[in-house]
């Protein structure tokens, strides 16, 4: 799956005045609503659209006006005018190096746009943490690597390499994410407004705010019921329970053990003669600031993929129920989509099924057969969590 485009070339779909505002107006890019300087755009103009959760390069003078926002692009609410702006649109003419780009082109790398959060950059990009093997090594020998002299050695690249030669193990090197497993991601409705024209029924589930977990079994030899058990974060295979990750402890293996997932998937594949079974869900609890106030880590399943085919949500939920697992909350199994983007965005706001005292992150909508899906993230939630 392609990595999320944080900046792309789009056209201005519409322009509307803001009541009481003299210098700014609202513009539409795809399904996004942004604030722009009055007169900066005409309908149909091409623009570079930079999504929320992004950070622009501090060394590029064209983004100097973002200095007071630490060069980050986030959801903003202008209470005075009762409008919400998501993202940043700039005239394509400001970027002569992009003169040959077309609508829809990803220009994230060309403009050196990154995630606003360094942790998100590390977790959500396809790059493995270059220090992962050193962290894994240090975790196995906490007393040694707490030594002040060793800590000083580990500050330097050559020092880390020498220590790894002495104390590292092959298993400290992170394994690659299997290329036959589709990474978890959903398109935002704002980037796919054409879905609002759909007359089909959809299954609506709550979007849980945690960390993406992937578990799988892969038959090692045809005709033999021996399987490789695979545990992954969103982009990185977790080789074992000791592998360092971007959380206090390895929540991925913790959840695998807690729910006995290896046994469940192995038996399921064996009984049905499947070669590959993938289970994906959201690990929730001691991650992302624990928004649901849980006292333990929990797994909420959203995908069941058998030999390359993703099952529908209802079938996935039935599997979970019969195997002691919990699916993400299912809100509606025959949902009709609103016709306007504003209706769609307003319905995302509200309280969570996981904890009715906290706001939900939003919803995920999936076709009955499970083959199409998109997400609708609550603006209210993003404003609260600085997204």
PECOR-V625975 format. One record per run of one state. SS is the DSSP state (~ for helix, > for strand, _ for the rest). FROM is the first residue (numbers start at 0). LEN is the number of residues. If there is no record, write none. Layout:
SS;FROM;LEN  SS;FROM;LEN
This chain:
_;0;6  >;6;11  _;17;6  >;23;6  _;29;2  >;31;6  _;37;8  >;45;5  _;50;3  >;53;2  _;55;5  ~;60;9  _;69;2  >;71;2  _;73;1  >;74;4  _;78;4  >;82;4  _;86;1  >;87;4  ~;91;3  _;94;1  ~;95;3  _;98;7  >;105;1  _;106;7  >;113;2  _;115;2  ~;117;7  _;124;7  ~;131;9  _;140;1  ~;141;4  _;145;2  ~;147;6  _;153;3  ~;156;11  _;167;2  ~;169;3  _;172;15  >;187;1  ~;188;3  _;191;1  ~;192;5  _;197;4  >;201;5  _;206;4  >;210;9  _;219;7  >;226;6  _;232;4  >;236;1  _;237;13  ~;250;8  _;258;2  ~;260;12  _;272;3  >;275;9  _;284;13  >;297;9  _;306;2  >;308;2  _;310;2  ~;312;10  _;322;4  >;326;1  _;327;2  >;329;6  _;335;5  ~;340;8  _;348;2  >;350;1  _;351;7  >;358;1  _;359;2  >;361;6  _;367;5  >;372;5  _;377;1  ~;378;6  _;384;3
